[in-house]
Amino acid sequence: MSHSEIKKPEDITVPPSSFLAKLPMLGGILAVAGLGATLGSAFGENKGRAMFAYLFAFESVLAIALGGLGWLLLDHTTRAGWGVVVRRFVETTAATLPVFALLWLPIGFLGFHELYPWSHEHDAILAKKAWFLAPGLWYARSFIYLAVWSALGWFLYSTSVKQDSLGDNHAERDRLVHLVRKVCAGGIFLYGVTLSFGAVDWLMSLQPHWYSTIFGVYYFAAGILAFFAFVTLMTMVAQSSGVMKTAITTEHFHDLGKFVFGYTIFWAYIAFSQFVLIWYANIPEETEFFMVRMEGGWQYISYGLPVLHFFVPFLYLLSRKVKRNRTLLGVGAVWTLVMHCVDLYWLVMPNYGAHGEGHHEPHLSPSFLDFTALIGVFGVFLAVYGVLLKRNKTVAINDPRLDESLVHENY
């Protein structure tokens, strides 16, 4: 089929009465209710518990936005064409990153002392890490992470939106395409470094004696897997709202399903690699990470994650029929997001109460604050996502690779 015969999608704006248009209001309600309850508790006796719940929620949702940014950087650098019809949903995900700079403030300025024991404890091991775990450097690095992610995410979104208005000005359009490709080539390096160090500073340093050289990759794997599950669901919601009903086909959902399936394997590979290396080395400073997660009820999650976060979705998504059936694929995407939250909960919450004056052995004790924090942070993310999505076209209508994406088929 020649490009002149390919019909461009026309249902590319969010209908005012659709569910998609109500995302800002829905997200706002969740944000006010969730953050109000969580941060309100952070000013009372439950400050420590509230801040750990907030960090868990922040990292769970941030991982989705960072996963979207990572996919965009790779997509532009490799000049992939199949996903152009869904790329605006991805760009909108990455464009929410500036709001995470605001969401980070309670972590950096309200719960810093409660979250990070190295900020007030000292021993022989921490003394050797003092040059890195210094509050001033920690804050400076955090600023750099948030600035890099926000700049990259907003640049890719705003540049794509600008292309929509260029019409037949192909020279300017091509200039922007080349500019984006150059930025993404360098952006991949910045992304990899900042994401890895961010995972170390904000998550691994919760247990400051412990270290793992693969932890940054673990967080990346968790984030990009959750992202593909999220964008799969959002494209389904968009179609149910009357947007892109024919442009996004079974072929595109099949590819999204393959990414969810593929990154499920990647997450399991990284998780197992981290575990087996620590297990056979048997170094005390490394094994303590797993030791605290093998008692106090946490062992059930430790045993459950390989089964529920790998074997179940692996076997479920293995079939081509599941990936090409939107209902079945949607179930798999929801399951993946739930297990993503369980995974991040397992990373963060065993550290609560394990240090400081109220030191105790960590026990699995879910709190309503875990739920309110999660819906609060996700509500902010959803509200911003909805505002950005309905402000512009839902497809990069002037992208030179759009025609290739519209006729994409799996073989």
C-alpha positions in Angstrom: 0.0 0.0 0.0 1.4 3.4 -1.0 1.6 6.2 1.6 -0.9 8.2 -0.4 -3.5 5.5 0.2 -3.0 5.3 3.9 -5.8 7.1 5.8 -4.6 9.2 8.7 -6.6 8.7 11.9 -9.2 11.4 12.6 -10.4 10.5 16.1 -7.3 12.0 17.7 -8.7 14.4 20.3 -10.2 13.4 23.6 -14.0 13.7 23.6 -15.1 16.0 26.5 -17.6 13.5 27.8 -15.3 10.5 27.7 -13.7 8.7 30.7 -10.3 9.8 29.4 -11.4 13.5 29.8 -12.3 12.8 33.4 -8.8 11.6 34.4 -7.8 15.0 35.8 -10.8 15.1 38.1 -10.5 11.5 39.1 -6.8 11.9 39.7 -7.3 15.1 41.7 -9.8 13.4 44.0 -7.4 10.4 44.6 -4.5 12.9 45.2 -6.3 15.0 47.8 -7.7 12.0 49.7 -4.6 9.9 49.5 -1.9 12.5 50.2 -4.1 14.3 52.7 -4.3 11.1 54.8 -0.7 10.1 54.4 1.1 13.4 54.8 -1.3 14.4 57.6 -0.1 11.3 59.5 3.5 12.4 58.8 3.0 15.3 61.2 1.8 13.0 64.0 3.1 10.0 65.9 3.1 7.9 62.8 5.6 10.0 61.0 8.1 7.2 60.3 5.5 4.8 59.1 3.8 7.4 56.9 7.1 8.4 55.3 8.1 4.9 54.4 4.6 4.4 52.9 5.1 7.6 50.9 8.5 6.5 49.7 7.1 3.2 48.5 4.3 5.0 46.6 6.6 7.6 45.1 9.1 5.0 43.8 6.3 2.7 42.5 4.8 5.5 40.4 8.1 7.2 39.5 9.3 3.9 38.0 6.4 4.0 35.5 7.3 7.5 34.3 11.0 6.6 34.1 10.1 3.5 32.1 8.3 5.6 29.6 11.3 8.0 29.3 13.6 5.0 28.8 11.5 3.6 26.0 11.3 7.0 24.3 15.0 7.4 24.3 15.5 3.9 22.8 12.6 4.4 20.3 14.0 7.6 18.8 17.6 6.4 18.8 16.8 3.1 17.0 14.3 4.9 14.6 11.6 2.3 15.4 8.4 2.9 13.5 5.8 0.4 14.7 4.9 2.3 17.9 4.3 5.8 16.6 0.5 5.5 16.9 0.9 4.8 20.7 3.9 7.1 21.2 1.9 10.1 22.4 0.6 8.1 25.3 4.3 7.3 26.1 5.4 10.9 25.7 2.6 12.0 28.0 3.9 9.5 30.6 7.4 10.9 30.4 6.1 14.5 30.5 4.8 13.9 34.0 8.3 13.7 35.3 8.5 17.4 36.4 5.7 16.9 38.9 7.8 14.2 40.6 10.3 16.9 41.5 7.5 18.4 43.7 6.4 14.9 45.0 10.0 14.3 46.1 10.0 17.2 48.5 8.4 15.4 51.4 11.1 12.7 51.1 14.0 15.2 51.0 12.7 17.6 53.6 10.1 16.0 55.8 11.1 12.3 56.1 14.9 12.4 55.4 15.9 11.7 59.0 13.3 8.9 59.4 14.1 7.2 56.1 17.8 7.2 55.9 19.7 5.9 59.0 23.1 7.1 57.7 21.9 10.7 58.2 22.2 10.3 61.9 23.9 7.0 62.7 27.7 6.3 62.6 29.7 3.1 62.6 32.8 1.6 61.0 31.1 0.6 57.8 29.3 3.9 57.4 32.5 5.8 58.0 33.9 4.2 54.8 30.9 5.4 52.9 30.7 8.9 54.5 32.2 10.6 51.4 29.3 9.4 49.3 26.5 9.3 51.9 26.9 13.0 52.8 23.7 14.9 53.1 25.0 17.8 50.9 26.1 15.5 48.1 22.9 13.5 48.4 20.7 16.5 47.9 22.9 17.8 45.1 22.7 14.4 43.3 18.9 14.3 43.8 18.5 17.7 42.2 20.5 16.5 39.2 18.4 13.4 38.8 15.1 15.2 38.9 16.4 18.0 36.6 17.7 15.6 34.0 14.6 13.4 34.0 12.3 16.5 33.9 14.2 18.1 31.1 14.4 15.0 28.9 10.8 14.1 29.4 9.4 17.5 28.7 11.7 18.1 25.7 10.5 14.9 24.0 6.9 15.7 24.7 6.9 19.3 23.7 9.0 18.7 20.6 6.6 16.0 19.4 3.6 18.3 20.0 5.4 21.1 18.1 5.7 18.7 15.1 1.9 18.4 15.0 1.5 22.1 14.0 4.1 22.1 11.2 1.8 20.9 8.5 3.7 20.6 5.2 6.8 22.2 6.5 8.9 19.1 6.1 12.2 20.8 6.4 11.4 22.0 9.9 9.8 18.7 10.8 12.9 16.8 9.7 15.2 19.2 11.6 13.2 18.4 14.8 13.4 14.7 14.0 17.2 14.8 13.8 17.5 17.0 16.8 15.4 14.6 18.9 17.6 11.7 17.7 20.8 13.5 18.8 19.4 14.4 22.2 18.2 10.8 22.7 21.6 9.4 21.8 23.2 11.3 24.6 20.2 11.1 26.8 20.5 7.3 27.0 23.8 7.8 28.8 22.4 10.4 31.2 19.3 8.3 31.8 21.3 5.2 32.7 23.6 7.0 35.1 21.0 9.1 36.9 18.5 6.2 37.2 21.2 3.9 38.6 22.5 6.4 41.1 18.9 7.5 42.0 18.0 3.9 42.9 21.2 3.7 45.0 20.5 7.0 46.8 16.8 6.7 47.4 16.3 3.0 47.8 19.5 1.1 48.4 20.7 3.5 51.1 17.7 2.7 53.2 19.9 -0.3 54.2 23.2 1.5 54.1 25.5 -1.4 55.0 24.2 -3.4 52.0 25.3 -2.9 48.4 24.6 -4.4 45.1 26.2 -3.4 41.8 23.1 -4.6 39.8 20.5 -2.7 41.9 20.1 0.1 39.4 19.4 -2.4 36.6 16.9 -4.1 38.9 15.0 -0.8 39.4 15.1 -0.1 35.6 13.7 -3.6 34.9 10.9 -3.1 37.4 10.1 0.4 35.9 10.0 -0.4 32.2 7.9 -3.6 32.9 5.4 -1.5 34.8 5.4 1.2 32.2 4.5 -1.2 29.3 1.7 -2.6 31.4 0.5 0.9 32.1 0.6 2.2 28.5 -1.2 -1.0 27.4 -4.0 -0.2 29.7 -4.1 3.5 28.7 -4.4 2.7 25.0 -7.3 0.4 25.9 -8.9 3.1 27.9 -8.4 5.6 25.0 -10.1 3.3 22.6 -13.1 2.7 24.9 -13.3 6.5 25.1 -13.6 6.9 21.3 -10.0 7.7 20.6 -7.8 6.0 18.0 -10.4 3.2 17.6 -9.0 1.9 14.3 -5.5 3.3 14.2 -4.3 1.2 17.2 -4.8 -2.3 16.0 -4.5 -5.8 17.3 -1.0 -5.8 15.8 0.1 -2.9 18.1 -1.5 -4.6 21.2 0.4 -7.8 20.2 3.7 -5.9 20.3 2.8 -4.2 23.6 2.0 -7.6 25.0 5.4 -8.9 23.8 7.1 -6.1 25.6 5.2 -6.9 28.8 6.1 -10.6 28.4 9.8 -9.9 27.5 10.4 -7.5 30.4 8.8 -10.0 32.8 11.6 -12.3 31.8 14.2 -9.5 32.0 13.0 -8.5 35.5 13.2 -12.2 36.7 16.7 -12.5 35.2 18.0 -9.5 37.0 16.3 -10.4 40.2 17.8 -13.9 40.1 21.2 -12.7 39.1 21.3 -10.4 42.1 20.1 -13.1 44.5 22.4 -15.9 43.3 25.5 -13.7 43.3 24.9 -12.6 46.8 23.9 -16.1 47.9 27.1 -17.9 46.8 29.4 -15.1 47.8 27.9 -15.2 51.3 29.4 -11.8 52.4 27.6 -10.5 55.5 27.2 -6.9 54.2 25.4 -8.3 51.2 23.3 -11.2 52.6 21.7 -8.9 55.2 19.4 -7.6 52.5 17.8 -11.1 52.0 18.1 -12.1 55.6 15.7 -9.4 56.8 13.3 -10.4 54.0 13.3 -14.1 55.1 11.7 -13.6 58.5 8.9 -11.7 60.2 6.3 -12.5 57.5 8.4 -11.0 54.7 9.5 -14.5 53.6 6.0 -15.1 52.1 6.5 -12.2 49.7 10.1 -13.3 49.1 8.9 -16.8 48.1 5.8 -15.4 46.3 7.5 -12.9 44.0 9.3 -15.5 41.8 6.0 -17.4 41.4 3.5 -14.5 41.1 5.7 -11.9 39.4 7.4 -14.3 37.0 6.1 -17.8 36.5 2.4 -16.8 36.5 2.6 -13.9 34.0 5.2 -15.8 32.0 3.0 -18.8 31.4 -0.1 -16.5 31.0 1.4 -14.2 28.4 3.3 -16.9 26.5 0.4 -17.6 24.2 0.0 -15.5 21.1 -3.8 -15.6 21.5 -3.5 -13.9 24.9 -1.4 -11.0 23.5 -3.9 -10.5 20.6 -7.0 -10.6 22.8 -7.5 -7.1 24.4 -9.4 -8.4 27.4 -7.0 -11.1 28.3 -4.0 -8.8 27.7 -5.6 -6.2 29.9 -5.9 -8.7 32.7 -2.2 -9.5 32.3 -1.3 -5.8 32.4 -3.3 -5.2 35.6 -1.7 -8.2 37.3 1.7 -6.9 36.3 1.1 -3.5 37.8 -0.2 -5.1 41.1 2.9 -7.2 41.3 5.1 -4.2 40.5 3.7 -2.5 43.6 4.3 -5.6 45.7 7.9 -5.7 44.5 8.5 -2.1 45.4 6.8 -2.7 48.8 9.2 -5.6 49.4 12.2 -3.3 48.6 11.1 -0.4 50.8 9.1 -1.5 53.8 11.3 -4.1 55.5 13.6 -1.2 56.4 10.9 0.5 58.5 11.9 0.6 62.2 15.1 -1.4 61.6 17.3 1.5 62.7 17.4 4.3 65.3 16.1 4.5 68.8 13.0 2.5 68.1 14.9 -0.3 66.5 13.0 -3.6 66.1 13.1 -6.6 63.9 11.1 -5.8 60.7 7.7 -7.6 60.5 5.2 -7.6 57.7 2.5 -5.3 59.0 0.5 -3.6 56.2 -1.1 -0.2 57.1 -3.9 1.9 55.6 -1.1 4.4 55.0 0.4 2.2 52.3 -2.9 2.3 50.4 -3.5 6.0 50.9 0.0 6.9 49.9 -0.2 4.8 46.7 -3.5 6.3 45.6 -2.4 9.7 46.5 0.9 9.7 44.4 -0.8 7.8 41.6 -3.7 10.3 41.7 -1.3 13.2 41.1 0.4 11.3 38.3 -3.0 10.5 36.7 -4.3 14.0 37.0 -1.2 15.5 35.3 -1.3 12.7 32.7 -5.0 13.4 31.9 -4.4 17.2 31.6 -1.5 16.8 29.2 -3.2 14.1 27.1 -6.4 16.0 26.4 -4.6 19.2 25.7 -3.1 18.0 22.4 -3.7 15.4 19.7 -3.4 11.8 20.9 -1.1 10.8 18.1 2.0 12.4 16.6 0.1 13.2 13.4 3.0 14.8 11.6 5.6 12.1 12.4 7.3 10.9 9.2 7.1 7.3 10.5 3.3 7.4 11.2 2.4 5.7 7.9 4.7 2.8 8.7 3.1 2.4 12.1 -0.5 2.5 10.7 0.1 -0.5 8.5 2.3 -2.4 10.9 1.8 -6.2 11.1 3.3 -9.0 13.1 4.6 -12.0 11.2 
